[in-house]
Amino acid sequence: MTALLSIKDLRTYFFTDDGVVKAVDGVSFSLARGQILGLVGESGSGKSVTGFSLLGLVDPPGRVVGGSIRFDGKDLLTGGEPALRALRGKRIAMIFQDPMMTLNPVLRIDTQMIETVLAHDNVSRTEALKRARDALVMVGISSPDERLQSYPHQFSGGMRQRVAIAIAMLHKPDLIIADEPTTALDVTIQAQILAEVQKLCAETGTALIWITHDLAIVSGLADRLAVMYAGRVVEEGETARVIERPLHPYTKGLIASVPQGKTRGARLQQISGMPPSLRNLPKGCAFRPRCSRADEACLEEPALEEKLPDRKTRCFHPWSLDDARDTRRQAPSKDGMAETTT
């Protein structure tokens, strides 16, 4: 399958007075037309910065220092700002977590949506207004004609987010980058928008990168998962296979921490420790200080390798089916090496 988007060894660093923050440090993945990729991980893992890097939206002191981003055969890092401006909104759209990063507070919604259409398509204002109205209906906004006459401050936070999502879908772009866009929405509207996004991808071939920490959402939405930790992808594969049989200890910990019906009343599992500082990463595997399986081999940096067919992980000691049958509990010791308990 031909890749619409191909990212290889992407590195985005922030050069601060306190040191270099390696927010994205060697990320690689690809995405085909119509495919949905879930980019998951804890806060600070580099998910959002990866999305911003694709569109050249990283502000100083941050900058992309290495790697390549190829979209439809063209390298986005060498085309310059004019080439990116032609793509943004038209062929690549982004839905931000904060809708006020999309909406201008002093302009009515119809003005903003019409201008978005006319910026890339040579159509009449009447046609642009119709497309804006249809987009609001698509994301579940009632009384669209009245809402088009409103200003952003007259909407609730959830309603503003739906408008931002509608703007991103106006041109039916080739790629949408969605940075936790349903966080502020109730579950009913969230389900409606997820269904519309899946329909758009299936009918138009739009590819989607869904950035989130919510495994419950991506498990039913994404075709593939890429799990990030400390600026790197630590596991990648088909969603169902990753959820059912995680290989990396971090992925396994994320899945185990999700509440389930059978665990009602029991203490929730958690990953011990805290994510490392991206200015001062531990030697070797970044997850080593929190990992129950770490040993001396983990003092070396593992590469992202294919351990199973179409399954990649960055780990010297990935979980297997035999490991899953092991009933022993392991906890990380103070030095990050495995310590078995019963």
VOPAGU-2260 file (C-alpha; in pm, 1 decimal, decimal comma):
REM VOPAGU-2260
SITE   aa  ch    i         X         Y         Z
SITE  MET   A    0       0,0       0,0       0,0
SITE  THR   A    1     146,0     335,1    -108,4
SITE  ALA   A    2     210,1     573,0     180,9
SITE  LEU   A    3      47,2     915,8     175,3
SITE  LEU   A    4     263,5    1027,6     466,9
SITE  SER   A    5     605,9     890,2     552,1
SITE  ILE   A    6     804,8    1016,6     850,9
SITE  LYS   A    7    1160,3     897,7     904,7
SITE  ASP   A    8    1382,9     974,0    1203,7
SITE  LEU   A    9    1202,0    1301,4    1283,2
SITE  ARG   A   10    1375,8    1505,2    1551,2
SITE  THR   A   11    1233,6    1823,5    1703,6
SITE  TYR   A   12    1435,2    1985,8    1981,4
SITE  PHE   A   13    1373,9    2289,3    2203,0
SITE  PHE   A   14    1687,8    2487,3    2279,8
SITE  THR   A   15    1630,4    2645,0    2622,2
SITE  ASP   A   16    1855,4    2819,7    2872,1
SITE  ASP   A   17    1838,6    2505,8    3088,8
SITE  GLY   A   18    1942,9    2270,1    2811,2
SITE  VAL   A   19    1816,1    2093,9    2500,3
SITE  VAL   A   20    1470,4    1934,8    2531,6
SITE  LYS   A   21    1443,5    1641,2    2290,6
SITE  ALA   A   22    1065,8    1653,2    2251,7
SITE  VAL   A   23    1066,0    1432,6    1940,7
SITE  ASP   A   24    1373,2    1215,6    1907,1
SITE  GLY   A   25    1384,8     985,0    1605,8
SITE  VAL   A   26    1015,8     921,5    1531,9
SITE  SER   A   27     929,4     715,0    1222,0
SITE  PHE   A   28     596,3     591,6    1088,1
SITE  SER   A   29     389,8     592,4     768,3
SITE  LEU   A   30      23,7     636,8     685,8
SITE  ALA   A   31    -176,4     530,5     379,4
SITE  ARG   A   32    -481,2     702,8     232,5
SITE  GLY   A   33    -794,9     632,1     433,5
SITE  GLN   A   34    -593,7     491,8     724,0
SITE  ILE   A   35    -637,4     603,6    1085,3
SITE  LEU   A   36    -333,1     606,9    1313,0
SITE  GLY   A   37    -369,0     646,2    1687,9
SITE  LEU   A   38     -71,8     826,5    1845,7
SITE  VAL   A   39     -92,0     752,8    2218,3
SITE  GLY   A   40     112,2     810,8    2532,4
SITE  GLU   A   41     131,1    1006,6    2856,5
SITE  SER   A   42     143,9    1385,4    2865,1
SITE  GLY   A   43     489,8    1502,1    2762,7
SITE  SER   A   44     564,0    1199,5    2545,0
SITE  GLY   A   45     596,3    1412,6    2229,7
SITE  LYS   A   46     262,6    1337,9    2061,4
SITE  SER   A   47     147,2    1695,6    2003,4
SITE  VAL   A   48     492,6    1822,0    1904,5
SITE  THR   A   49     503,7    1547,2    1641,8
SITE  GLY   A   50     175,6    1677,4    1499,3
SITE  PHE   A   51     293,0    2039,5    1505,5
SITE  SER   A   52     619,2    1940,7    1334,5
SITE  LEU   A   53     431,8    1795,4    1037,0
SITE  LEU   A   54     280,1    2135,3     957,6
SITE  GLY   A   55     574,5    2354,1    1050,3
SITE  LEU   A   56     396,7    2493,9    1355,5
SITE  VAL   A   57     679,3    2456,0    1608,0
SITE  ASP   A   58     768,3    2797,4    1748,6
SITE  PRO   A   59    1113,9    2906,1    1874,0
SITE  PRO   A   60    1308,2    2798,3    2070,9
SITE  GLY   A   61    1194,7    2472,6    1911,9
SITE  ARG   A   62    1284,1    2356,6    1563,3
SITE  VAL   A   63    1302,0    2042,4    1354,3
SITE  VAL   A   64    1668,9    1943,2    1350,9
SITE  GLY   A   65    1661,5    1620,5    1152,8
SITE  GLY   A   66    1469,0    1357,7     963,6
SITE  SER   A   67    1225,0    1377,8     675,8
SITE  ILE   A   68     850,2    1429,1     634,9
SITE  ARG   A   69     725,4    1316,0     294,4
SITE  PHE   A   70     364,9    1394,1     204,2
SITE  ASP   A   71     236,9    1259,9    -127,3
SITE  GLY   A   72     596,2    1217,8    -240,6
SITE  LYS   A   73     720,1    1567,1    -143,6
SITE  ASP   A   74     945,2    1649,5     151,5
SITE  LEU   A   75     769,1    1909,2     367,3
SITE  LEU   A   76    1093,7    2010,5     538,2
SITE  THR   A   77    1255,1    2135,7     217,9
SITE  GLY   A   78     960,6    2311,0      49,0
SITE  GLY   A   79     964,8    2620,1     270,3
SITE  GLU   A   80     682,0    2818,8     428,7
SITE  PRO   A   81     493,3    2905,0     102,5
SITE  ALA   A   82     454,2    2534,3      20,4
SITE  LEU   A   83     329,6    2460,2     371,4
SITE  ARG   A   84      78,4    2747,5     359,8
SITE  ALA   A   85     -69,1    2603,1      40,1
SITE  LEU   A   86    -117,8    2266,8     212,3
SITE  ARG   A   87    -248,1    2382,9     551,6
SITE  GLY   A   88    -626,2    2373,2     567,8
SITE  LYS   A   89    -660,4    2246,4     210,8
SITE  ARG   A   90    -480,8    1912,7     196,2
SITE  ILE   A   91    -364,4    1885,4     557,5
SITE  ALA   A   92    -588,7    2010,0     838,0
SITE  MET   A   93    -527,5    2019,4    1210,3
SITE  ILE   A   94    -776,3    2010,4    1496,3
SITE  PHE   A   95    -621,8    2162,4    1807,3
SITE  GLN   A   96    -700,2    2060,3    2163,6
SITE  ASP   A   97    -785,3    2423,2    2244,6
SITE  PRO   A   98   -1047,0    2547,2    1993,0
SITE  MET   A   99    -946,8    2908,6    2054,2
SITE  MET   A  100    -623,0    2830,3    1869,0
SITE  THR   A  101    -848,5    2792,1    1562,8
SITE  LEU   A  102   -1119,3    3053,3    1620,4
SITE  ASN   A  103   -1075,9    3431,2    1608,0
SITE  PRO   A  104   -1271,0    3577,9    1904,4
SITE  VAL   A  105   -1367,7    3900,0    1721,8
SITE  LEU   A  106   -1509,3    3743,0    1403,0
SITE  ARG   A  107   -1843,6    3570,8    1355,6
SITE  ILE   A  108   -1840,3    3199,5    1282,2
SITE  ASP   A  109   -1975,0    3243,9     927,0
SITE  THR   A  110   -1698,9    3492,5     844,0
SITE  GLN   A  111   -1428,5    3255,5     965,8
SITE  MET   A  112   -1569,6    2951,4     787,2
SITE  ILE   A  113   -1635,9    3134,8     459,8
SITE  GLU   A  114   -1282,7    3275,8     458,7
SITE  THR   A  115   -1145,3    2927,1     517,1
SITE  VAL   A  116   -1328,6    2798,9     208,9
SITE  LEU   A  117   -1238,6    3096,3     -14,0
SITE  ALA   A  118    -870,7    3081,4      87,6
SITE  HIS   A  119    -828,5    2763,7    -115,7
SITE  ASP   A  120   -1132,7    2720,2    -344,7
SITE  ASN   A  121   -1260,8    2952,9    -615,7
SITE  VAL   A  122   -1631,4    2935,6    -528,1
SITE  SER   A  123   -1901,6    3192,0    -459,3
SITE  ARG   A  124   -1970,7    3316,2    -107,2
SITE  THR   A  125   -2312,8    3152,4    -132,4
SITE  GLU   A  126   -2152,2    2814,9    -199,5
SITE  ALA   A  127   -1897,5    2873,1      76,2
SITE  LEU   A  128   -2178,3    2956,3     322,1
SITE  LYS   A  129   -2362,7    2637,0     224,1
SITE  ARG   A  130   -2051,0    2429,9     286,9
SITE  ALA   A  131   -2006,3    2596,1     624,6
SITE  ARG   A  132   -2367,1    2521,9     720,6
SITE  ASP   A  133   -2338,6    2157,2     611,1
SITE  ALA   A  134   -2018,1    2117,7     812,9
SITE  LEU   A  135   -2188,1    2245,7    1130,4
SITE  VAL   A  136   -2471,8    1998,1    1079,9
SITE  MET   A  137   -2216,6    1719,2    1032,9
SITE  VAL   A  138   -2067,9    1777,7    1379,2
SITE  GLY   A  139   -2406,8    1791,2    1550,0
SITE  ILE   A  140   -2468,5    2164,8    1591,3
SITE  SER   A  141   -2838,9    2243,2    1591,9
SITE  SER   A  142   -2984,9    2563,3    1441,9
SITE  PRO   A  143   -2680,8    2607,1    1214,2
SITE  ASP   A  144   -2811,6    2924,7    1047,0
SITE  GLU   A  145   -2839,1    3096,0    1384,4
SITE  ARG   A  146   -2503,0    2962,5    1503,2
SITE  LEU   A  147   -2327,1    3092,1    1193,9
SITE  GLN   A  148   -2425,4    3444,3    1302,5
SITE  SER   A  149   -2269,4    3397,9    1648,3
SITE  TYR   A  150   -1929,1    3481,8    1791,9
SITE  PRO   A  151   -1702,2    3222,3    1960,4
SITE  HIS   A  152   -1767,5    3362,0    2310,0
SITE  GLN   A  153   -2137,2    3278,2    2265,9
SITE  PHE   A  154   -2055,7    2907,2    2245,9
SITE  SER   A  155   -1969,6    2664,2    2521,6
SITE  GLY   A  156   -1623,5    2505,9    2516,6
SITE  GLY   A  157   -1762,9    2187,0    2365,5
SITE  MET   A  158   -1952,5    2380,2    2097,6
SITE  ARG   A  159   -1638,7    2575,4    2004,7
SITE  GLN   A  160   -1451,6    2248,5    1964,2
SITE  ARG   A  161   -1722,0    2117,8    1730,8
SITE  VAL   A  162   -1688,2    2433,0    1519,7
SITE  ALA   A  163   -1311,7    2381,3    1504,4
SITE  ILE   A  164   -1364,2    2023,2    1389,2
SITE  ALA   A  165   -1614,2    2143,1    1125,5
SITE  ILE   A  166   -1357,7    2393,9     991,2
SITE  ALA   A  167   -1096,8    2118,6     962,5
SITE  MET   A  168   -1337,9    1906,0     757,9
SITE  LEU   A  169   -1449,9    2184,1     519,5
SITE  HIS   A  170   -1212,0    2088,8     236,6
SITE  LYS   A  171   -1225,8    1711,8     296,5
SITE  PRO   A  172    -845,3    1714,1     328,6
SITE  ASP   A  173    -609,8    1429,1     243,9
SITE  LEU   A  174    -481,1    1426,2     602,3
SITE  ILE   A  175    -627,2    1543,3     932,4
SITE  ILE   A  176    -411,1    1574,2    1244,9
SITE  ALA   A  177    -641,1    1568,7    1547,4
SITE  ASP   A  178    -480,5    1667,8    1879,4
SITE  GLU   A  179    -719,2    1529,4    2145,2
SITE  PRO   A  180   -1014,7    1704,8    1980,4
SITE  THR   A  181   -1294,3    1540,4    2180,3
SITE  THR   A  182   -1158,0    1600,3    2531,1
SITE  ALA   A  183   -1413,5    1874,5    2607,8
SITE  LEU   A  184   -1712,8    1693,4    2456,1
SITE  ASP   A  185   -1972,9    1476,2    2623,6
SITE  VAL   A  186   -1975,2    1108,4    2529,3
SITE  THR   A  187   -2281,8    1134,6    2301,2
SITE  ILE   A  188   -2132,5    1408,8    2082,6
SITE  GLN   A  189   -1794,9    1238,4    2102,8
SITE  ALA   A  190   -1942,3     919,4    1956,5
SITE  GLN   A  191   -2116,7    1117,9    1682,6
SITE  ILE   A  192   -1797,1    1293,8    1578,9
SITE  LEU   A  193   -1595,7     971,8    1583,6
SITE  ALA   A  194   -1854,6     813,5    1354,8
SITE  GLU   A  195   -1841,5    1111,8    1115,7
SITE  VAL   A  196   -1461,9    1102,8    1108,3
SITE  GLN   A  197   -1458,1     731,1    1030,6
SITE  LYS   A  198   -1716,9     786,5     757,1
SITE  LEU   A  199   -1509,6    1068,5     606,2
SITE  CYS   A  200   -1195,6     851,6     601,2
SITE  ALA   A  201   -1379,4     558,4     444,6
SITE  GLU   A  202   -1564,5     759,0     178,1
SITE  THR   A  203   -1302,2    1014,6      74,8
SITE  GLY   A  204    -973,4     839,2     152,9
SITE  THR   A  205    -877,3    1100,6     410,7
SITE  ALA   A  206    -599,0     978,2     639,9
SITE  LEU   A  207    -616,3    1063,7    1009,9
SITE  ILE   A  208    -366,5    1092,8    1293,4
SITE  TRP   A  209    -560,2    1086,4    1621,0
SITE  ILE   A  210    -341,0    1210,9    1908,1
SITE  THR   A  211    -470,6    1107,2    2249,0
SITE  HIS   A  212    -397,8     948,7    2584,5
SITE  ASP   A  213    -737,1     773,2    2578,9
SITE  LEU   A  214    -687,5     411,9    2471,6
SITE  ALA   A  215   -1063,5     349,7    2488,4
SITE  ILE   A  216   -1119,9     592,0    2199,1
SITE  VAL   A  217    -845,2     472,1    1967,6
SITE  SER   A  218    -915,9     104,4    2030,6
SITE  GLY   A  219   -1241,5     141,9    1837,3
SITE  LEU   A  220   -1126,5     414,7    1597,8
SITE  ALA   A  221    -771,7     356,0    1476,9
SITE  ASP   A  222    -645,5      98,4    1228,7
SITE  ARG   A  223    -294,9     121,0    1373,3
SITE  LEU   A  224    -138,3     237,1    1699,8
SITE  ALA   A  225     194,3     408,6    1761,6
SITE  VAL   A  226     277,4     431,8    2132,8
SITE  MET   A  227     513,7     714,6    2230,2
SITE  TYR   A  228     731,4     752,2    2537,8
SITE  ALA   A  229     994,1    1020,6    2605,5
SITE  GLY   A  230     986,2    1150,4    2248,4
SITE  ARG   A  231    1012,5     812,1    2077,5
SITE  VAL   A  232     779,8     548,5    1935,5
SITE  VAL   A  233     820,3     241,3    2157,3
SITE  GLU   A  234     559,8      18,4    1989,2
SITE  GLU   A  235     370,4      18,5    1662,6
SITE  GLY   A  236     126,7    -222,6    1500,8
SITE  GLU   A  237    -231,0    -306,1    1413,4
SITE  THR   A  238    -458,7    -170,6    1684,9
SITE  ALA   A  239    -633,6    -495,2    1777,0
SITE  ARG   A  240    -304,4    -683,5    1802,6
SITE  VAL   A  241    -140,3    -415,9    2016,7
SITE  ILE   A  242    -437,5    -402,2    2254,4
SITE  GLU   A  243    -471,6    -780,6    2280,7
SITE  ARG   A  244    -100,3    -859,4    2301,9
SITE  PRO   A  245     116,8    -559,9    2395,3
SITE  LEU   A  246     489,4    -618,4    2358,5
SITE  HIS   A  247     646,9    -317,7    2528,4
SITE  PRO   A  248     616,7    -298,5    2910,9
SITE  TYR   A  249     501,4      63,0    2881,9
SITE  THR   A  250     217,6     -31,2    2644,3
SITE  LYS   A  251     119,2    -312,1    2876,5
SITE  GLY   A  252     114,5     -70,8    3170,1
SITE  LEU   A  253    -105,6     178,5    2982,5
SITE  ILE   A  254    -359,4     -90,1    2895,6
SITE  ALA   A  255    -358,9    -235,5    3247,1
SITE  SER   A  256    -432,3     108,6    3395,6
SITE  VAL   A  257    -761,7     144,7    3203,4
SITE  PRO   A  258   -1061,1      75,1    3436,7
SITE  GLN   A  259   -1268,9    -228,2    3340,0
SITE  GLY   A  260   -1597,9    -369,1    3459,8
SITE  LYS   A  261   -1438,2    -676,4    3612,8
SITE  THR   A  262   -1210,3    -458,6    3827,7
SITE  ARG   A  263   -1496,0    -272,1    3996,9
SITE  GLY   A  264   -1405,8    -200,8    4358,9
SITE  ALA   A  265   -1042,1    -301,8    4313,0
SITE  ARG   A  266    -744,6     -67,0    4324,4
SITE  LEU   A  267    -647,2      52,9    3977,8
SITE  GLN   A  268    -310,5     -53,3    3842,9
SITE  GLN   A  269     -57,9     215,4    3766,7
SITE  ILE   A  270     285,7     254,9    3614,3
SITE  SER   A  271     527,7     328,1    3895,2
SITE  GLY   A  272     746,7     636,5    3889,3
SITE  MET   A  273     730,0     942,8    3669,3
SITE  PRO   A  274     821,7    1013,6    3306,3
SITE  PRO   A  275    1183,3    1130,8    3275,7
SITE  SER   A  276    1292,1    1485,4    3203,4
SITE  LEU   A  277    1345,6    1525,5    2830,1
SITE  ARG   A  278    1648,4    1743,3    2911,0
SITE  ASN   A  279    1816,7    1462,0    3101,3
SITE  LEU   A  280    1708,1    1121,0    2978,1
SITE  PRO   A  281    1836,3     811,3    3160,2
SITE  LYS   A  282    2111,6     607,8    3002,4
SITE  GLY   A  283    1994,4     340,6    2761,1
SITE  CYS   A  284    1619,7     270,5    2751,7
SITE  ALA   A  285    1424,1     575,7    2867,5
SITE  PHE   A  286    1164,1     352,4    3034,5
SITE  ARG   A  287    1426,2     154,9    3231,9
SITE  PRO   A  288    1378,3     328,1    3571,9
SITE  ARG   A  289    1006,2     243,2    3567,5
SITE  CYS   A  290    1026,9    -101,9    3410,4
SITE  SER   A  291     977,9    -432,7    3593,9
SITE  ARG   A  292    1178,0    -621,5    3331,4
SITE  ALA   A  293    1488,9    -402,4    3314,1
SITE  ASP   A  294    1836,0    -552,4    3347,7
SITE  GLU   A  295    2193,0    -469,1    3250,1
SITE  ALA   A  296    2111,9    -500,3    2879,4
SITE  CYS   A  297    1873,8    -203,2    2911,5
SITE  LEU   A  298    2166,5      27,2    2985,3
SITE  GLU   A  299    2209,0      27,7    2607,6
SITE  GLU   A  300    1957,6     211,2    2387,6
SITE  PRO   A  301    1719,4     -32,6    2213,8
SITE  ALA   A  302    1620,4      15,9    1851,4
SITE  LEU   A  303    1265,6       2,6    1715,3
SITE  GLU   A  304    1261,9    -345,9    1561,1
SITE  GLU   A  305    1006,4    -586,3    1419,7
SITE  LYS   A  306     963,4    -857,5    1684,4
SITE  LEU   A  307     651,6   -1012,0    1527,8
SITE  PRO   A  308     507,4    -979,0    1175,2
SITE  ASP   A  309     393,8    -615,6    1132,9
SITE  ARG   A  310     474,9    -546,3    1500,9
SITE  LYS   A  311     759,5    -320,6    1606,4
SITE  THR   A  312     879,3    -247,1    1956,9
SITE  ARG   A  313    1173,3     -68,5    2119,5
SITE  CYS   A  314    1258,0    -321,4    2390,0
SITE  PHE   A  315    1517,8    -587,3    2472,1
SITE  HIS   A  316    1266,4    -786,9    2677,6
SITE  PRO   A  317     923,1    -762,9    2510,9
SITE  TRP   A  318     628,6    -943,6    2658,5
SITE  SER   A  319     517,8   -1268,2    2495,6
SITE  LEU   A  320     232,2   -1513,2    2543,6
SITE  ASP   A  321     446,1   -1712,9    2786,6
SITE  ASP   A  322     512,7   -1397,3    2987,8
SITE  ALA   A  323     139,3   -1327,0    3003,0
SITE  ARG   A  324      83,8   -1661,5    3175,1
SITE  ASP   A  325     339,8   -1574,4    3443,6
SITE  THR   A  326     145,8   -1496,2    3761,6
SITE  ARG   A  327     439,2   -1342,1    3943,7
SITE  ARG   A  328     429,5    -970,4    4010,0
SITE  GLN   A  329     742,0    -767,5    3950,0
SITE  ALA   A  330     823,8    -420,1    4074,6
SITE  PRO   A  331    1110,5    -193,3    3971,1
SITE  SER   A  332    1382,6    -152,1    4227,9
SITE  LYS   A  333    1544,1     179,6    4311,8
SITE  ASP   A  334    1813,1     133,9    4047,9
SITE  GLY   A  335    1556,7      42,0    3780,3
SITE  MET   A  336    1647,6    -331,2    3770,7
SITE  ALA   A  337    1382,7    -601,3    3803,9
SITE  GLU   A  338    1288,7    -719,0    4151,0
SITE  THR   A  339    1046,5   -1014,7    4164,9
SITE  THR   A  340     784,0   -1040,5    4437,2
SITE  THR   A  341     502,5   -1285,1    4502,4
